[in-house]
C-alpha cells in the first residue's frame, strides 16, 4: 500500500466512524467534492498537506490523529 492509498483508506474509515458521506466531508472541510472524490477513488496521487489539514479540520481531528495509524507507521519509503 502506498501513501495515497493509505490517505484514501483513512478518509473513508473516518467518514464511516462519524457516519458521514464523503460529500458531507467536502462540505465540512471546504475541499471541493471532486478533489475528495479523486482522493478516495485513487485518482489523486500527490495529495497536499494543506488539503489533508482542511479534511482534518472538517473531521475535527488533528493531523497527528489522522496519521496515527498502524498503516502509516508501517509504510515503506517511496523512492523513485
N, CA and C of each residue as an Amber inpcrd file, in Angstrom:
protein
   240
   0.8520000  -1.1790000   0.0000000   0.0000000   0.0000000   0.0000000
   0.8960000   1.2390000   0.0000000   0.5400000   2.2320000  -0.8230000
   1.3230000   3.4670000  -0.8470000   0.6150000   4.5580000  -0.0350000
   1.2510000   5.7170000   0.0430000   0.7280000   6.7940000   0.8740000
  -0.6420000   7.2720000   0.3990000  -0.8360000   7.3820000  -0.9070000
  -2.1320000   7.8320000  -1.4310000  -3.2510000   6.8660000  -1.0620000
  -2.9580000   5.5810000  -1.1430000  -3.9520000   4.5680000  -0.7770000
  -4.2540000   4.6260000   0.7180000  -3.2280000   4.8640000   1.5300000
  -3.4390000   4.9700000   2.9830000  -4.2990000   6.1800000   3.3250000
  -4.0470000   7.2990000   2.6490000  -4.8370000   8.5060000   2.8940000
  -6.2990000   8.2550000   2.5210000  -6.5180000   7.6540000   1.3620000
  -7.8840000   7.3530000   0.9230000  -8.5900000   6.4360000   1.9040000
  -7.9020000   5.3880000   2.3260000  -8.4730000   4.4350000   3.2760000
  -8.8070000   5.1180000   4.5960000  -7.9150000   5.9860000   5.0540000
  -8.1290000   6.6750000   6.3310000  -9.3290000   7.6140000   6.2620000
  -9.4720000   8.3270000   5.1440000 -10.6160000   9.2230000   4.9800000
 -11.9150000   8.4260000   5.0220000 -11.9690000   7.3360000   4.2950000
 -13.1730000   6.5060000   4.2830000 -13.4740000   5.9360000   5.6670000
 -12.4340000   5.5220000   6.3610000 -12.5860000   4.9880000   7.7210000
 -13.1490000   6.0420000   8.6670000 -12.6010000   7.2580000   8.6120000
 -13.0510000   8.3260000   9.4900000 -14.4800000   8.7670000   9.1550000
 -14.8160000   8.7890000   7.8760000 -16.1940000   9.1200000   7.4880000
 -17.1610000   8.0660000   8.0210000 -16.7910000   6.8080000   7.9060000
 -17.6430000   5.7220000   8.4000000 -17.8280000   5.8290000   9.9150000
 -16.7500000   6.1270000  10.6340000 -16.8340000   6.2660000  12.0890000
 -17.7910000   7.3820000  12.4950000 -17.8280000   8.4390000  11.6990000
 -18.6670000   9.5970000  12.0160000 -20.0320000   9.5390000  11.3280000
 -20.2320000   8.4760000  10.5620000 -21.4880000   8.2830000   9.8400000
 -21.7960000   9.4680000   8.9130000 -20.7500000   9.9060000   8.1790000
 -20.9380000  10.9600000   7.1920000 -20.4510000  10.4540000   5.8320000
 -20.9690000  11.0570000   4.7980000 -20.5410000  10.6970000   3.4500000
 -19.3050000  11.5110000   3.0760000 -18.6520000  11.0820000   2.0280000
 -17.5160000  11.8240000   1.5020000 -17.9780000  13.2080000   1.0360000
 -19.1640000  13.2720000   0.4760000 -19.7090000  14.5660000   0.0460000
 -19.9370000  15.4970000   1.2350000 -20.4050000  14.9520000   2.3430000
 -20.5910000  15.7510000   3.5600000 -19.2420000  16.2490000   4.0710000
 -18.2270000  15.3920000   4.0120000 -16.8870000  15.8040000   4.4230000
 -16.4090000  16.9650000   3.5620000 -16.7040000  16.9160000   2.2800000
 -16.3450000  18.0090000   1.3840000 -16.9470000  19.3190000   1.8690000
 -18.2130000  19.2880000   2.2170000 -18.8980000  20.4810000   2.7130000
 -18.2840000  20.9590000   4.0260000 -18.0300000  20.0380000   4.9380000
 -17.4920000  20.3930000   6.2580000 -16.0790000  20.9610000   6.1800000
 -15.3060000  20.4870000   5.2140000 -13.8960000  20.8500000   5.1450000
 -13.5970000  21.9910000   4.1790000 -14.5180000  22.2570000   3.2640000
 -14.2580000  23.2860000   2.2720000 -13.3740000  22.8090000   1.1320000
 -13.1660000  21.5110000   1.0450000 -12.4160000  20.9230000  -0.0620000
 -13.4410000  20.5180000  -1.1180000 -13.1610000  20.8260000  -2.3620000
 -14.1510000  20.5430000  -3.3940000 -14.4980000  19.0610000  -3.4320000
 -15.7330000  18.8070000  -3.8050000 -16.2230000  17.4320000  -3.8920000
 -15.3870000  16.6170000  -4.8760000 -15.0080000  17.2260000  -5.9820000
 -14.2150000  16.4960000  -6.9730000 -12.8420000  16.1150000  -6.4240000
 -12.2480000  16.9850000  -5.6290000 -10.9410000  16.6760000  -5.0350000
 -11.0540000  15.5190000  -4.0500000 -12.0490000  15.5720000  -3.1830000
 -12.2270000  14.4910000  -2.2060000 -12.5320000  13.1770000  -2.9310000
 -13.3720000  13.2270000  -3.9430000 -13.6760000  12.0240000  -4.7150000
 -12.4370000  11.4800000  -5.4020000 -11.6090000  12.3640000  -5.9650000
 -10.3700000  11.9230000  -6.6060000  -9.4430000  11.2430000  -5.5970000
  -9.3830000  11.7690000  -4.3890000  -8.5290000  11.1740000  -3.3540000
  -9.0230000   9.7770000  -3.0020000 -10.2890000   9.6510000  -2.6860000
 -10.8000000   8.3490000  -2.2310000 -10.8990000   7.3340000  -3.3620000
 -10.9600000   7.8040000  -4.6080000 -11.0200000   6.8840000  -5.7500000
  -9.6480000   6.5790000  -6.3370000  -8.5970000   7.0840000  -5.6910000
  -7.2390000   6.7760000  -6.1270000  -6.7680000   7.5440000  -7.3440000
  -7.4890000   8.5790000  -7.7400000  -7.0820000   9.3740000  -8.9020000
  -6.0720000  10.4490000  -8.5400000  -6.0770000  10.8810000  -7.2840000
  -5.1300000  11.9010000  -6.8150000  -3.9010000  11.1870000  -6.2780000
  -2.7600000  11.4400000  -6.8820000  -1.5300000  10.7490000  -6.4910000
  -0.6380000  11.5830000  -5.5780000  -0.8010000  12.8950000  -5.6160000
   0.0540000  13.7710000  -4.8290000  -0.8300000  14.6990000  -4.0010000
  -1.3070000  14.1960000  -2.8900000  -2.2540000  14.9300000  -2.0500000
  -1.4750000  15.8880000  -1.1550000  -1.7970000  17.1540000  -1.2420000
  -1.0750000  18.1630000  -0.4800000  -1.4400000  18.1550000   0.9980000
  -0.5000000  18.5690000   1.8040000  -0.7140000  18.6110000   3.2460000
  -1.7730000  19.6450000   3.6120000  -1.8960000  20.7200000   2.8290000
  -2.9300000  21.7260000   3.0930000  -4.3130000  21.1000000   2.9130000
  -4.4640000  20.2850000   1.8960000  -5.7360000  19.5900000   1.6660000
  -6.0340000  18.6360000   2.8130000  -5.0350000  17.8740000   3.2300000
  -5.2310000  16.9460000   4.3480000  -5.5920000  17.7180000   5.6170000
  -4.9600000  18.8660000   5.8470000  -5.2750000  19.6810000   7.0280000
  -6.7200000  20.1620000   6.9840000  -7.1950000  20.5830000   5.8130000
  -8.5890000  21.0160000   5.6880000  -9.5410000  19.8570000   5.9660000
  -9.2080000  18.6770000   5.4620000 -10.0440000  17.4980000   5.7270000
 -10.0540000  17.1810000   7.2240000  -8.8990000  17.2840000   7.8540000
  -8.8230000  17.0570000   9.3090000  -9.6810000  18.0730000  10.0580000
  -9.6400000  19.3150000   9.6270000 -10.4720000  20.3420000  10.2640000
 -11.9490000  19.9870000  10.1260000 -12.3430000  19.5250000   8.9460000
 -13.7280000  19.1110000   8.7360000 -14.1220000  17.9210000   9.5910000
 -13.1520000  17.0490000   9.8510000 -13.3880000  15.8650000  10.6860000
 -13.1950000  16.1580000  12.1790000 -12.7420000  17.3740000  12.4660000
 -12.4700000  17.8170000  13.8450000 -11.4240000  16.9490000  14.5290000
 -10.3430000  16.6750000  13.7760000  -9.2050000  15.9500000  14.3360000
  -7.9300000  16.6950000  13.9540000  -6.8380000  16.3420000  14.6030000
  -5.5500000  16.9330000  14.2660000  -4.8810000  16.1040000  13.1660000
  -3.8880000  16.7050000  12.5530000  -3.1120000  15.9650000  11.5530000
  -2.4400000  14.7660000  12.2120000  -1.9760000  14.9530000  13.4320000
  -1.3420000  13.8500000  14.1600000  -2.3120000  12.6880000  14.3280000
  -3.5470000  12.9860000  14.6810000  -4.5550000  11.9240000  14.8210000
  -4.8280000  11.2410000  13.4820000  -4.8170000  12.0100000  12.4070000
  -5.0680000  11.4450000  11.0880000  -4.0050000  10.4050000  10.7300000
  -2.7450000  10.7410000  10.9730000  -1.6490000   9.8640000  10.5770000
  -1.2590000   8.8250000  11.6280000  -1.8800000   8.8620000  12.7910000
  -1.5130000   7.9540000  13.8850000  -2.2260000   6.6100000  13.7510000
  -1.8470000   5.8590000  12.7050000  -2.4020000   4.5250000  12.4910000
  -1.2600000   3.5660000  12.1540000  -1.5200000   2.3070000  12.3190000
  -0.5020000   1.3070000  12.0130000  -0.1430000   1.3140000  10.5230000
  -1.1300000   1.5870000   9.6750000  -0.8670000   1.6110000   8.2320000
   0.1680000   2.6680000   7.8720000   0.0380000   3.8570000   8.4420000
   1.0130000   4.9060000   8.1560000   2.3560000   4.5960000   8.7910000
   2.3460000   4.0180000   9.9650000   3.5950000   3.6940000  10.6440000
   4.3860000   2.6160000   9.9110000   3.7070000   1.7630000   9.1850000
   4.3970000   0.6660000   8.5190000   4.6570000   0.9080000   7.0410000
   4.4030000   2.1080000   6.5530000   4.6750000   2.4230000   5.1520000
   6.1720000   2.3360000   4.8690000   6.4800000   1.7940000   3.7190000
   7.8690000   1.7490000   3.2970000   8.1960000   3.0310000   2.5480000
   9.4780000   3.3400000   2.4590000   9.8970000   4.5170000   1.7150000
   9.4830000   4.4200000   0.2670000   9.0640000   5.5430000  -0.2630000
   8.6920000   5.6040000  -1.6770000   9.7470000   6.4170000  -2.4120000
  10.7720000   5.7630000  -2.8460000  11.8550000   6.4350000  -3.5720000
  11.7310000   6.0440000  -5.0350000  11.6950000   7.0600000  -5.8720000
  11.5190000   6.8040000  -7.3060000  12.7430000   7.2160000  -8.0720000
